[in-house]
Amino acid sequence: MSTRALRRLKGKQRGQEALDLGELTLGESPEEQAEAEEEHFNPADASPSSDNTGSTRKGKKNKAQKNFTNIYELIGDPDHEGEKISADEEADKPDKNVTGGTGINDKQTENQVQRCDGVTSKSADRVKKKKKKKKTKVASKDGEEASSDNIDLLLENLEQSNGVSLQNEDCGGSDRRSMLHVEHRNLNPETELKRYFGARAVLGDLRPRQRNRHFHRSTWMTSPKDSWPRFTRPGISMTLLETKDGIQYFTFEHSRDYQHVQFKFLDAVESMDPNNIVALLQLNPYHIDSLLQLSDVCRIQEDQEMARDLIERALFSFECAFHPLFSLTSGSSRLDYLRPENRAFFLALYKHMMFLEKRGCPRTALEYCKFILSLDPDSDPLCMLLVIDFLALRSREYKYLLQIYQEWEVMCHRNLSQLPNFAFSTALCHFHLSQQEDVDADERAKLREEANQILQNALIMFPGVLMPLLDLCTVQADTAVTSHSFFGIKNQIGQLPALAELTALYVGRTYNLWREAPVMLWLEESVKEVLRRVDAKDPLVEDCQNKRKQRYQSAPRNIHRHVLLSEIKEATSSLPLEVTTQPVMGFDPLPPLDSVASYARPERFITFTSNESTLSLFFRSLLPNFNLQVCVFCGSVRDCRRSLHGMKLSRFIYLELLLF
């Protein structure tokens, strides 16, 4: 019969058996029990005298019974369990279960006592280990706090010694950092597109194939594509020049091989044949200026995808050459635009920013605008202050626009109020903030009043903005406005050239922001109020008129450069003749007059004969570098031994003859 049936016959139920101390093992294996017995075996107690043995066994039994009278005592009172009691103290204690002086000779009881002793010692060791772990945890927490404090102190000392506190002569370092700080995640246009359309619509359901996949270096500004050529360093490197007042000044450098490629590129540009640039890129797929120039050619031919891809490839080549200390986000890294090696980086960033804005990623374009401005905020070679307000409004970063206007106008004295774009954009920013639903009534009324005041002052200071803005918005102005001398055609013609250039640039770029019906109604109310103030001879009107006559006599070179890069027809038509008559290269538009060149292009030794033909003189009048005796591909004089070059040269001359 089974044990269960025998138990039923005896009338016993399961769970009513007497508690056997020998089976209380707390789930330990026999190997662990043997190790515990070996660890707690005391050789001094193993004497031949029976009295000592009996007393020791009695002490062990009493200890075991004391600890196991309550099963939950092991976890209920860990502090008392961890205390060790000596054998003498246990012998002095009265024993209720075992008679004093009598030895226990039962073998089963002895085994049970030994097991209980092993369990008790094991539990005590476990409690001790828990205590040690708690102490080590507390100590580790204290150590982490102390180490973090030490790290903070070290960083503060490094900032004080190396000057990484982002301080500037014009304004405080914290203000400049808050304005020019760039977030890494906002440099990726996919982040913004996922926010608009979702990850599934942007990335798609299909994963790229892992087979035959190129593994590129991970970068922040661009994502390398598998269709790109295999990357090899083209010969560009970045060097840290100096660290001054917390600002780190870097520069790009060209190797000797890259300089030779640059000379070939200049020859290809002078040949006015894009195929020569393509041939150069096939041999040097990451040459920066060739990528920039060919991107302009593709954009003119309306191949926007290829143009954007070439710009991204140029940025990838630049980012692979960054110095380890060069930071994209801190706003403390500087590049000098006077050096030709650095200009290509400015231009690549600007063109990439414009592609992002046209792609529908104004927030990402705003981050690149801040990054370009942080590279040289004092001179601002590309005039990013003329476009940062537009990108902030497009991305609905109204608070950032007001913050940069208030801090740079008041603290840094940048005179942003003298620019038409900031004068009108700040008013539009206050208006949009007043239209938000989460603003209470009092704050909304205050913002609306500020918007009205700022817009009226902007119209009084820059009256030439209104009529071109209404024309581009296809809005017919009221006769009271068109017939008034303040906004009439006479005032438009009498504008100074620099002011007309800035006005045309702002209107051509931001007229879409004013087409909304609520904005147009608000503009109409402000125009009527301005006419009332003009008729009432407000002293502000005469003051602004005197300021317009004294200022805006001539625009600086960086504004002309910005207008050329923007390619806004209304603005480019207002450029002065001194800009439009000189040749403008896409890879370096309007270079600074005080450029700092680290290397010079070698002179090409060209010999001209005195008995030149009329055809040769005619071609030289059209192309100053043209010479029938010089191969435009290899530069050899009179005897080009390469038949391929001779064929190209003769073909070039034949095409010129057909054209003329």
C-alpha positions as CSV (number, residue, x, y, z in Angstrom):
1,M,0.0,0.0,0.0
2,S,1.0,3.6,-0.5
3,T,2.1,5.9,2.3
4,R,-1.0,8.0,1.7
5,A,-3.3,5.0,2.3
6,L,-1.4,3.9,5.4
7,R,-1.7,7.4,6.8
8,R,-5.5,7.4,6.2
9,L,-5.8,4.0,8.0
10,K,-3.9,5.3,11.0
11,G,-6.3,8.3,11.1
12,K,-3.6,10.9,10.5
13,Q,-3.8,13.7,8.0
14,R,-1.0,15.4,6.1
15,G,0.6,18.2,8.0
16,Q,0.0,16.8,11.5
17,E,3.2,15.0,11.9
18,A,5.7,16.0,14.6
19,L,8.1,18.7,13.5
20,D,11.4,17.0,12.8
21,L,14.3,19.4,13.4
22,G,16.5,17.4,11.1
23,E,14.5,18.4,8.0
24,L,14.7,22.2,8.5
25,T,17.3,22.9,5.9
26,L,15.9,26.2,4.5
27,G,16.1,24.8,1.0
28,E,19.9,24.2,1.1
29,S,21.6,21.4,-0.7
30,P,23.5,18.7,1.2
31,E,26.8,20.1,-0.2
32,E,26.1,23.5,1.3
33,Q,25.2,21.9,4.7
34,A,28.5,19.9,4.7
35,E,30.5,23.1,3.9
36,A,28.7,24.9,6.8
37,E,29.5,22.1,9.2
38,E,33.1,22.1,8.2
39,E,33.3,25.9,8.6
40,H,31.8,25.9,12.0
41,F,33.7,22.9,13.3
42,N,35.8,23.9,16.3
43,P,38.8,21.6,17.0
44,A,39.1,22.8,20.6
45,D,35.6,21.4,21.3
46,A,36.5,17.9,20.0
47,S,38.2,16.8,23.2
48,P,38.0,13.1,24.4
49,S,36.2,14.1,27.7
50,S,32.5,13.3,27.6
51,D,31.6,16.2,29.9
52,N,32.9,18.8,27.4
53,T,31.3,17.0,24.6
54,G,28.0,16.8,26.4
55,S,28.0,20.4,27.4
56,T,28.9,21.5,23.9
57,R,26.1,19.4,22.5
58,K,23.7,20.7,25.1
59,G,24.7,24.3,24.1
60,K,24.1,23.5,20.4
61,K,20.8,21.9,21.1
62,N,19.6,24.8,23.3
63,K,20.7,27.3,20.6
64,A,18.9,25.3,17.9
65,Q,15.7,25.1,19.9
66,K,15.9,28.7,20.8
67,N,16.2,29.8,17.3
68,F,13.6,27.5,15.9
69,T,10.8,27.9,18.5
70,N,9.4,30.4,16.0
71,I,10.0,29.5,12.3
72,Y,9.7,33.2,11.3
73,E,12.3,34.3,13.8
74,L,15.0,34.0,11.1
75,I,13.5,36.8,9.1
76,G,11.7,38.6,11.9
77,D,14.6,39.7,14.1
78,P,17.8,39.7,12.1
79,D,19.7,41.9,14.6
80,H,19.6,39.3,17.4
81,E,20.2,36.4,15.1
82,G,23.5,37.9,14.0
83,E,24.8,38.1,17.5
84,K,27.2,35.3,18.6
85,I,26.9,33.8,22.1
86,S,29.9,32.1,23.6
87,A,29.7,28.5,24.9
88,D,30.3,29.5,28.5
89,E,27.3,31.9,28.5
90,E,25.1,29.2,27.0
91,A,26.2,26.7,29.6
92,D,25.3,29.2,32.4
93,K,21.8,29.6,31.0
94,P,19.0,27.3,32.4
95,D,18.0,24.5,30.1
96,K,14.4,23.6,30.2
97,N,14.3,20.8,27.7
98,V,17.5,18.9,28.6
99,T,18.5,17.9,32.1
100,G,21.8,19.3,33.2
101,G,24.9,17.0,33.5
102,T,23.5,14.1,31.5
103,G,25.1,13.4,28.1
104,I,23.0,12.7,25.1
105,N,24.0,9.4,23.6
106,D,21.2,9.1,21.1
107,K,22.7,9.1,17.6
108,Q,19.6,10.5,15.9
109,T,19.3,13.4,18.3
110,E,23.0,14.1,17.8
111,N,22.5,14.3,14.0
112,Q,19.5,16.5,14.4
113,V,21.4,18.9,16.7
114,Q,24.4,19.0,14.3
115,R,22.0,19.8,11.4
116,C,20.3,22.5,13.4
117,D,23.7,23.9,14.4
118,G,24.7,24.1,10.7
119,V,21.4,25.7,9.8
120,T,21.7,28.3,12.5
121,S,25.3,29.2,11.7
122,K,24.4,29.4,8.0
123,S,21.5,31.7,8.7
124,A,23.7,33.9,10.9
125,D,26.3,34.1,8.2
126,R,23.6,35.1,5.7
127,V,22.4,37.9,8.0
128,K,26.0,39.1,8.3
129,K,26.4,39.1,4.6
130,K,23.2,41.1,4.3
131,K,24.5,43.6,6.8
132,K,27.8,43.8,4.9
133,K,25.9,44.4,1.6
134,K,23.9,47.1,3.2
135,K,27.0,48.7,4.5
136,T,28.7,48.4,1.2
137,K,25.7,49.9,-0.6
138,V,25.6,52.9,1.8
139,A,29.4,53.3,1.4
140,S,29.1,53.0,-2.4
141,K,26.4,55.7,-2.4
142,D,28.6,57.9,-0.2
143,G,31.5,57.2,-2.5
144,E,29.4,58.1,-5.6
145,E,28.3,61.3,-4.1
146,A,31.9,62.1,-3.1
147,S,33.1,61.2,-6.5
148,S,30.5,63.3,-8.2
149,D,31.4,66.2,-6.0
150,N,35.0,65.7,-6.9
151,I,34.2,65.5,-10.6
152,D,32.2,68.8,-10.3
153,L,35.2,70.4,-8.6
154,L,37.5,69.1,-11.2
155,L,35.3,70.4,-14.0
156,E,35.1,73.8,-12.3
157,N,38.8,74.0,-12.0
158,L,39.3,73.0,-15.6
159,E,36.8,75.6,-16.7
160,Q,38.6,78.3,-14.6
161,S,42.0,77.2,-15.9
162,N,41.2,76.7,-19.6
163,G,38.4,79.3,-19.8
164,V,35.5,77.1,-20.8
165,S,33.0,79.2,-19.0
166,L,31.6,80.7,-22.2
167,Q,32.2,84.3,-21.4
168,N,32.4,87.0,-24.0
169,E,33.4,90.6,-24.0
170,D,30.1,91.9,-25.5
171,C,27.7,89.9,-23.4
172,G,27.6,87.2,-20.7
173,G,28.5,83.7,-21.4
174,S,25.3,82.2,-20.1
175,D,23.3,84.5,-22.4
176,R,25.4,83.6,-25.4
177,R,25.2,79.9,-24.6
178,S,21.4,80.0,-24.2
179,M,21.1,81.7,-27.6
180,L,23.5,79.6,-29.6
181,H,23.1,76.3,-27.9
182,V,22.2,73.5,-30.4
183,E,20.5,70.2,-29.7
184,H,21.9,67.1,-31.3
185,R,18.5,65.5,-31.9
186,N,17.2,68.5,-33.8
187,L,20.0,68.3,-36.3
188,N,18.4,65.3,-37.9
189,P,15.5,66.1,-40.2
190,E,13.9,62.7,-39.7
191,T,13.2,63.7,-36.1
192,E,11.0,66.6,-37.3
193,L,9.4,64.5,-40.1
194,K,8.5,61.8,-37.6
195,R,6.8,64.4,-35.5
196,Y,4.7,65.5,-38.4
197,F,3.9,62.3,-40.2
198,G,4.9,59.4,-37.9
199,A,7.8,57.0,-38.0
200,R,6.0,54.5,-40.3
201,A,5.5,57.2,-43.0
202,V,9.1,58.4,-42.8
203,L,11.0,55.2,-42.4
204,G,8.6,52.8,-44.1
205,D,7.9,49.2,-43.4
206,L,10.8,47.7,-45.3
207,R,14.1,47.4,-43.6
208,P,17.3,47.9,-45.7
209,R,19.0,44.7,-46.8
210,Q,21.9,43.7,-44.7
211,R,23.7,42.1,-47.6
212,N,26.2,44.3,-49.5
213,R,25.7,47.1,-47.1
214,H,28.4,49.7,-46.5
215,F,29.1,50.7,-42.9
216,H,29.9,54.3,-42.6
217,R,31.0,56.4,-39.6
218,S,28.1,57.7,-37.6
219,T,27.7,61.4,-37.8
220,W,25.3,64.1,-36.4
221,M,24.8,66.4,-39.4
222,T,24.1,63.8,-42.2
223,S,23.3,60.2,-42.5
224,P,25.7,58.4,-44.9
225,K,24.0,56.6,-47.8
226,D,24.9,53.3,-49.3
227,S,24.9,54.9,-52.8
228,W,27.8,57.2,-51.9
229,P,31.3,56.3,-52.9
230,R,33.6,54.6,-50.4
231,F,34.9,57.2,-48.1
232,T,38.6,57.9,-48.1
233,R,40.0,61.0,-46.3
234,P,40.4,63.7,-49.0
235,G,43.2,65.5,-47.1
236,I,41.2,67.9,-44.9
237,S,42.0,68.2,-41.2
238,M,41.0,70.6,-38.4
239,T,43.5,72.2,-36.0
240,L,42.9,74.1,-32.7
241,L,44.6,77.5,-33.0
242,E,44.0,78.9,-29.5
243,T,41.6,79.0,-26.6
244,K,40.8,82.5,-25.3
245,D,38.1,83.6,-22.8
246,G,36.4,80.3,-23.0
247,I,36.2,80.4,-26.8
248,Q,38.1,77.8,-28.9
249,Y,39.3,78.9,-32.3
250,F,39.7,76.2,-35.0
251,T,40.6,76.1,-38.6
252,F,40.6,73.6,-41.5
253,E,43.8,72.7,-43.2
254,H,44.5,71.2,-46.6
255,S,47.2,68.6,-47.2
256,R,49.6,68.8,-50.1
257,D,47.6,66.4,-52.2
258,Y,44.4,68.2,-51.5
259,Q,46.0,71.5,-52.7
260,H,46.9,69.9,-56.0
261,V,43.3,68.8,-56.4
262,Q,42.2,72.3,-55.6
263,F,44.4,73.7,-58.3
264,K,42.9,71.3,-60.8
265,F,39.4,72.3,-59.6
266,L,40.2,76.0,-60.3
267,D,41.4,75.1,-63.8
268,A,38.1,73.2,-64.4
269,V,36.1,76.1,-63.2
270,E,37.9,78.5,-65.6
271,S,37.2,76.1,-68.5
272,M,33.5,76.7,-67.9
273,D,32.7,73.1,-68.6
274,P,30.8,71.2,-65.9
275,N,32.0,67.9,-67.3
276,N,35.5,68.7,-66.1
277,I,34.2,69.0,-62.6
278,V,32.4,65.7,-62.9
279,A,35.6,64.1,-64.1
280,L,37.5,65.5,-61.2
281,L,34.8,64.2,-58.8
282,Q,35.2,60.7,-60.2
283,L,38.8,60.7,-59.1
284,N,38.2,62.6,-55.9
285,P,34.6,61.9,-54.8
286,Y,34.8,64.0,-51.6
287,H,36.5,67.1,-52.8
288,I,34.5,69.9,-51.1
289,D,34.5,72.8,-53.6
290,S,33.7,70.4,-56.5
291,L,30.7,69.1,-54.6
292,L,29.5,72.6,-53.9
293,Q,29.9,73.8,-57.5
294,L,28.3,70.8,-59.0
295,S,25.4,71.1,-56.5
296,D,24.7,74.6,-57.9
297,V,24.8,73.1,-61.5
298,C,22.3,70.4,-60.5
299,R,20.0,72.9,-58.8
300,I,20.0,75.1,-61.9
301,Q,19.0,72.1,-63.9
302,E,16.2,71.4,-61.4
303,D,17.7,68.2,-60.0
304,Q,17.1,69.1,-56.4
305,E,17.6,65.5,-55.1
306,M,21.1,65.3,-56.6
307,A,22.0,68.8,-55.4
308,R,21.0,68.0,-51.9
309,D,22.9,64.7,-51.9
310,L,26.1,66.5,-53.0
311,I,25.8,69.0,-50.1
312,E,25.2,66.2,-47.6
313,R,28.3,64.4,-48.9
314,A,30.4,67.5,-48.4
315,L,29.1,67.9,-44.8
316,F,29.9,64.3,-44.2
317,S,33.5,64.8,-45.4
318,F,33.8,67.9,-43.1
319,E,32.5,66.1,-40.0
320,C,34.9,63.2,-40.5
321,A,37.7,65.8,-40.2
322,F,36.5,67.5,-37.0
323,H,38.9,68.1,-34.2
324,P,38.0,66.1,-31.0
325,L,37.4,69.3,-29.1
326,F,35.2,70.9,-31.8
327,S,31.6,71.0,-30.5
328,L,28.5,71.4,-32.6
329,T,26.2,72.2,-29.6
330,S,28.1,74.3,-27.1
331,G,28.3,77.5,-29.2
332,S,31.9,78.0,-28.1
333,S,33.7,76.8,-31.2
334,R,34.8,79.4,-33.7
335,L,35.9,79.4,-37.4
336,D,37.4,82.4,-39.1
337,Y,35.7,83.2,-42.4
338,L,38.8,85.0,-43.6
339,R,40.5,81.7,-44.2
340,P,39.5,80.1,-47.6
341,E,39.7,76.6,-46.1
342,N,36.8,77.5,-43.7
343,R,34.5,79.2,-46.1
344,A,33.4,76.0,-47.8
345,F,32.1,74.7,-44.4
346,F,30.0,77.9,-44.0
347,L,28.6,77.6,-47.5
348,A,27.8,73.9,-47.2
349,L,25.9,74.5,-43.9
350,Y,24.0,77.4,-45.4
351,K,22.9,75.5,-48.5
352,H,22.0,72.5,-46.4
353,M,19.9,74.8,-44.2
354,M,18.0,76.2,-47.2
355,F,17.4,72.7,-48.5
356,L,15.9,71.7,-45.2
357,E,13.6,74.7,-45.1
358,K,12.3,73.9,-48.6
359,R,11.9,70.3,-47.6
360,G,9.5,71.4,-44.8
361,C,11.8,71.0,-41.8
362,P,12.0,74.6,-40.4
363,R,12.9,73.4,-36.9
364,T,16.0,71.5,-38.1
365,A,16.9,74.5,-40.3
366,L,16.7,76.8,-37.3
367,E,19.3,74.6,-35.5
368,Y,21.7,74.8,-38.4
369,C,21.1,78.6,-38.5
370,K,22.1,78.8,-34.9
371,F,25.1,76.7,-35.5
372,I,26.3,78.8,-38.4
373,L,25.8,81.9,-36.3
374,S,27.8,80.4,-33.4
375,L,30.8,79.8,-35.7
376,D,31.4,83.6,-36.0
377,P,28.7,85.5,-34.1
378,D,30.6,88.8,-34.0
379,S,31.2,89.4,-37.8
380,D,28.4,87.1,-39.0
381,P,29.9,86.6,-42.5
382,L,26.7,85.1,-44.0
383,C,24.3,87.4,-42.1
384,M,22.3,84.7,-40.4
385,L,20.5,87.4,-38.4
386,L,18.6,88.2,-41.5
387,V,17.1,84.7,-41.7
388,I,16.9,83.4,-38.1
389,D,13.6,85.3,-37.4
390,F,12.0,83.7,-40.5
391,L,13.0,80.2,-39.4
392,A,11.8,80.8,-35.8
393,L,8.4,81.9,-37.0
394,R,8.2,79.0,-39.4
395,S,9.0,76.5,-36.6
396,R,6.8,78.4,-34.1
397,E,9.6,79.1,-31.8
398,Y,8.2,82.4,-30.7
399,K,9.7,82.6,-27.2
400,Y,13.2,81.9,-28.6
401,L,12.8,84.8,-31.1
402,L,11.7,87.2,-28.4
403,Q,14.5,86.0,-26.1
404,I,17.3,86.5,-28.7
405,Y,15.9,89.9,-29.6
406,Q,15.7,91.1,-26.0
407,E,19.0,89.8,-24.8
408,W,21.1,90.8,-27.9
409,E,19.4,94.1,-28.3
410,V,19.7,95.2,-24.7
411,M,22.7,93.3,-23.3
412,C,24.9,92.8,-26.4
413,H,24.0,96.0,-28.2
414,R,23.6,94.4,-31.6
415,N,21.0,97.0,-32.8
416,L,18.6,94.3,-34.0
417,S,15.7,96.9,-34.0
418,Q,17.4,98.6,-36.9
419,L,16.8,95.6,-39.2
420,P,13.4,95.5,-40.9
421,N,13.1,91.7,-40.4
422,F,13.4,91.9,-36.6
423,A,11.1,95.0,-36.4
424,F,8.2,93.2,-38.1
425,S,8.9,89.6,-37.0
426,T,8.8,90.5,-33.2
427,A,5.4,92.2,-33.7
428,L,4.2,89.1,-35.6
429,C,5.6,86.9,-32.8
430,H,3.6,88.8,-30.1
431,F,0.5,88.5,-32.2
432,H,0.8,84.7,-32.5
433,L,1.4,84.4,-28.8
434,S,-1.7,86.4,-28.1
435,Q,-3.7,84.0,-30.3
436,Q,-2.8,80.8,-28.3
437,E,-5.5,79.1,-26.4
438,D,-3.5,78.3,-23.2
439,V,-3.0,82.1,-22.5
440,D,-5.3,83.7,-20.0
441,A,-7.3,86.8,-20.8
442,D,-5.1,89.4,-19.1
443,E,-1.9,88.0,-20.7
444,R,-3.6,87.8,-24.1
445,A,-4.7,91.5,-23.9
446,K,-1.2,92.5,-22.9
447,L,0.5,90.6,-25.7
448,R,-2.0,92.0,-28.2
449,E,-1.3,95.6,-27.1
450,E,2.5,95.0,-27.3
451,A,2.0,93.5,-30.8
452,N,0.0,96.6,-31.9
453,Q,2.6,99.0,-30.6
454,I,5.6,97.2,-32.1
455,L,3.9,96.8,-35.5
456,Q,3.0,100.5,-35.6
457,N,6.6,101.5,-34.7
458,A,7.9,99.2,-37.4
459,L,5.6,100.7,-40.1
460,I,6.6,104.2,-39.1
461,M,10.3,103.3,-39.2
462,F,10.1,101.2,-42.4
463,P,7.1,102.4,-44.5
464,G,8.6,100.9,-47.6
465,V,7.7,97.4,-46.5
466,L,3.9,97.8,-46.7
467,M,3.2,98.2,-50.4
468,P,5.5,95.4,-51.7
469,L,4.2,93.1,-49.0
470,L,0.6,93.7,-50.1
471,D,1.5,93.2,-53.7
472,L,3.1,89.8,-53.0
473,C,0.2,88.8,-50.9
474,T,-2.2,89.7,-53.8
475,V,-4.1,92.1,-51.6
476,Q,-5.5,95.4,-53.0
477,A,-4.7,98.2,-50.7
478,D,-7.3,100.9,-49.9
479,T,-7.2,104.2,-51.7
480,A,-6.6,106.0,-48.5
481,V,-3.4,104.1,-48.1
482,T,-2.1,104.3,-51.7
483,S,-2.9,107.9,-52.1
484,H,-1.2,108.9,-48.9
485,S,2.3,110.3,-49.2
486,F,3.7,108.3,-46.4
487,F,3.1,104.9,-48.1
488,G,2.9,106.2,-51.7
489,I,5.1,105.5,-54.6
490,K,7.2,108.6,-54.0
491,N,8.3,107.2,-50.7
492,Q,9.2,103.9,-52.4
493,I,11.4,105.5,-55.0
494,G,13.2,107.7,-52.4
495,Q,14.5,104.8,-50.3
496,L,18.2,104.5,-49.8
497,P,19.9,101.5,-51.6
498,A,20.8,99.6,-48.5
499,L,17.4,100.0,-47.0
500,A,15.7,99.0,-50.2
501,E,17.9,95.9,-50.3
502,L,16.9,94.9,-46.8
503,T,13.3,95.6,-47.4
504,A,13.1,93.6,-50.6
505,L,14.9,90.7,-48.8
506,Y,12.5,90.6,-46.0
507,V,9.4,91.0,-48.1
508,G,10.5,88.3,-50.6
509,R,11.2,85.8,-47.9
510,T,8.4,86.2,-45.4
511,Y,5.3,87.4,-47.4
512,N,3.7,83.9,-47.0
513,L,3.6,84.5,-43.2
514,W,1.4,87.5,-43.6
515,R,-1.2,85.9,-45.9
516,E,-3.3,84.5,-43.1
517,A,-6.7,86.2,-42.7
518,P,-6.3,87.1,-38.9
519,V,-2.8,88.6,-39.6
520,M,-4.0,90.6,-42.5
521,L,-6.9,92.1,-40.5
522,W,-4.5,93.0,-37.7
523,L,-2.2,94.6,-40.2
524,E,-5.1,96.7,-41.6
525,E,-6.0,98.0,-38.2
526,S,-2.3,99.0,-37.5
527,V,-2.0,100.8,-40.9
528,K,-5.1,102.9,-40.1
529,E,-3.6,103.8,-36.7
530,V,-0.3,104.7,-38.3
531,L,-1.9,107.0,-40.8
532,R,-3.8,108.7,-37.9
533,R,-0.5,109.3,-36.1
534,V,1.2,110.6,-39.2
535,D,-1.6,113.1,-39.8
536,A,-1.4,114.1,-36.2
537,K,2.3,114.8,-36.6
538,D,3.6,112.4,-34.1
539,P,7.2,113.3,-33.2
540,L,8.2,109.6,-33.7
541,V,7.5,110.0,-37.5
542,E,10.0,112.8,-37.9
543,D,12.6,111.1,-35.7
544,C,12.4,107.9,-37.8
545,Q,12.7,109.9,-41.0
546,N,16.0,111.4,-39.7
547,K,17.3,108.0,-38.8
548,R,16.6,106.6,-42.2
549,K,18.5,109.5,-43.8
550,Q,21.6,109.1,-41.6
551,R,21.7,105.3,-41.7
552,Y,21.5,102.8,-44.5
553,Q,23.8,104.6,-46.8
554,S,25.6,101.5,-48.0
555,A,25.2,97.8,-47.0
556,P,28.2,95.9,-45.9
557,R,29.7,93.1,-47.9
558,N,28.2,90.3,-45.8
559,I,24.7,91.5,-46.6
560,H,25.4,91.4,-50.3
561,R,26.8,87.9,-49.9
562,H,23.6,86.9,-48.1
563,V,21.4,88.3,-50.8
564,L,23.3,86.4,-53.5
565,L,23.0,83.1,-51.6
566,S,19.3,83.7,-50.9
567,E,18.5,84.0,-54.6
568,I,15.4,86.0,-53.9
569,K,14.6,87.9,-57.1
570,E,13.2,91.0,-55.3
571,A,16.5,91.3,-53.4
572,T,19.0,90.5,-56.1
573,S,17.5,93.1,-58.4
574,S,18.4,95.7,-55.8
575,L,22.1,94.9,-55.5
576,P,24.5,97.7,-56.5
577,L,26.5,97.6,-59.7
578,E,29.7,97.0,-57.9
579,V,28.4,93.6,-56.9
580,T,26.6,92.6,-60.1
581,T,29.4,93.5,-62.4
582,Q,32.1,91.3,-60.8
583,P,32.2,87.5,-61.4
584,V,30.6,85.5,-58.6
585,M,31.7,81.9,-58.0
586,G,29.3,79.5,-56.3
587,F,32.0,77.9,-54.2
588,D,33.2,81.3,-52.9
589,P,30.7,84.2,-53.4
590,L,32.1,87.6,-52.7
591,P,35.2,86.5,-50.8
592,P,36.5,89.0,-48.1
593,L,38.8,91.6,-49.3
594,D,41.2,90.9,-46.4
595,S,41.4,87.1,-46.9
596,V,44.1,85.1,-45.1
597,A,45.5,82.5,-47.5
598,S,47.6,79.7,-46.2
599,Y,48.8,78.7,-49.7
600,A,48.8,80.3,-53.1
601,R,48.0,78.9,-56.5
602,P,51.2,78.6,-58.5
603,E,51.5,80.8,-61.5
604,R,50.9,79.3,-64.9
605,F,53.7,80.2,-67.3
606,I,52.0,81.0,-70.5
607,T,54.0,82.4,-73.4
608,F,52.2,84.5,-76.0
609,T,53.6,85.1,-79.4
610,S,53.6,88.5,-81.0
611,N,52.0,87.4,-84.2
612,E,48.6,86.3,-82.8
613,S,45.7,85.9,-85.2
614,T,42.5,87.8,-85.1
615,L,40.6,84.7,-83.9
616,S,43.0,84.3,-80.9
617,L,42.6,87.9,-79.9
618,F,38.8,87.6,-80.2
619,F,38.7,84.6,-77.9
620,R,41.1,86.3,-75.4
621,S,38.7,89.2,-75.2
622,L,35.9,86.8,-74.2
623,L,38.1,84.5,-72.1
624,P,41.1,86.2,-70.5
625,N,42.8,82.9,-69.8
626,F,42.2,81.5,-73.3
627,N,45.3,80.6,-75.4
628,L,45.3,78.5,-78.5
629,Q,48.8,77.3,-77.6
630,V,48.1,76.1,-74.1
631,C,46.1,72.9,-73.3
632,V,43.4,73.9,-70.8
633,F,43.4,70.4,-69.3
634,C,47.0,69.7,-68.6
635,G,48.5,73.2,-68.8
636,S,51.3,72.1,-71.3
637,V,52.5,74.8,-73.7
638,R,52.4,74.3,-77.5
639,D,53.2,70.6,-77.6
640,C,50.6,68.5,-75.6
641,R,51.7,64.9,-76.2
642,R,48.5,63.5,-75.0
643,S,46.3,62.8,-78.0
644,L,43.1,62.8,-75.8
645,H,43.8,66.3,-74.6
646,G,44.5,67.5,-78.1
647,M,41.2,66.1,-79.3
648,K,39.4,67.8,-76.5
649,L,41.2,71.1,-77.2
650,S,40.3,71.0,-80.9
651,R,36.7,70.1,-80.0
652,F,36.6,73.0,-77.6
653,I,37.8,75.5,-80.2
654,Y,35.4,74.1,-82.8
655,L,32.4,74.5,-80.4
656,E,33.5,78.1,-79.7
657,L,33.6,78.8,-83.4
658,L,30.1,77.4,-83.9
659,L,28.7,79.6,-81.1
660,F,30.2,82.7,-82.4
